[in-house]
Amino acid sequence: MGLRKSLLQLSGFVGISLLLGACSNTPVQEPDLPEREYYQNAQEAFDQGRPLVAVKNLKDLDSRYPFGEFSQRAELELIYAYFLASDYISAHANAERFIKKYPDFETIDYVFYYRALSTFKGDQTLSARFLNQDPSQRDTSEFVKAFREFADLLKRFPESSYANDAKSRMIYLRNTIAKHELQVAKYYFKRDAPLAALHRSQTVLNQYPSSDSIEEALAVSVQAYIELEQEELAGRSLAILVENYPDSTHLDENGQLIIPARPKDADPDFWYWVTLGWMD
């Protein structure tokens, strides 16, 4: 009987200990604040240059008061808070969500603008920031996406107060994308793939006709046609180049195309692979 009683007491003690241990490991739930206080805390965080604190308060407000007085405002300002915190993926995602949820919001052009700007800023990679890499030398798919999103803003809201900034950024994006296409075209020439190079030059001529790479795109087209033995097409492109850019550096004194010399061995070197294409 004494042994049985001792075992029962021990099991009871263990059960209480486990219960207390479980309770001690349970995270303490923060008490809910009034909706207005969350919003005011976020505004103070903005003023103090602490966007992550603003994000936390706006997210807490949205989760605790999804249909409150400040809920829509919190969703809108959360886009800007993420943007200031350099979390461009979250800023873009929240902008997309806001557009779908409130398509008729009175300042929805603001959201379209920050959606595009988040894509634009999100492409500022490590190589661009610290290695001073030319943006045209890396993948420009995000630039193409940003260009289309800025174009969407201008199409929907041509009188928006953000229109002029969007146009300026589109000019930069257009020139960068066009330059990138020609960088790739030159690589294809090195690989003895003139047809692929021609496609890249035609993309510039057809899709970015007002870019500052048209002269070079015409020269690339002429070279590609020559290498493809398409003499008539090469002659037409050359005539256009001569007519529009008579002093082009791509032409010799007789008005003929100067074809750049390229090494016989066109395979990328060691540094190309080590740097993932940053240094060719």
PyMOL commands that set and color helices and strands:
alter all, ss='L'
color gray80, all
select helices_A, chain A and resi 2-25+35-47+51-64+71-84+88-101+108-122+126-130+135-137+141-156+163-190+194-207+214-227+231-244+270-274
alter helices_A, ss='H'
color red, helices_A
deselect
rebuild
show_as cartoon
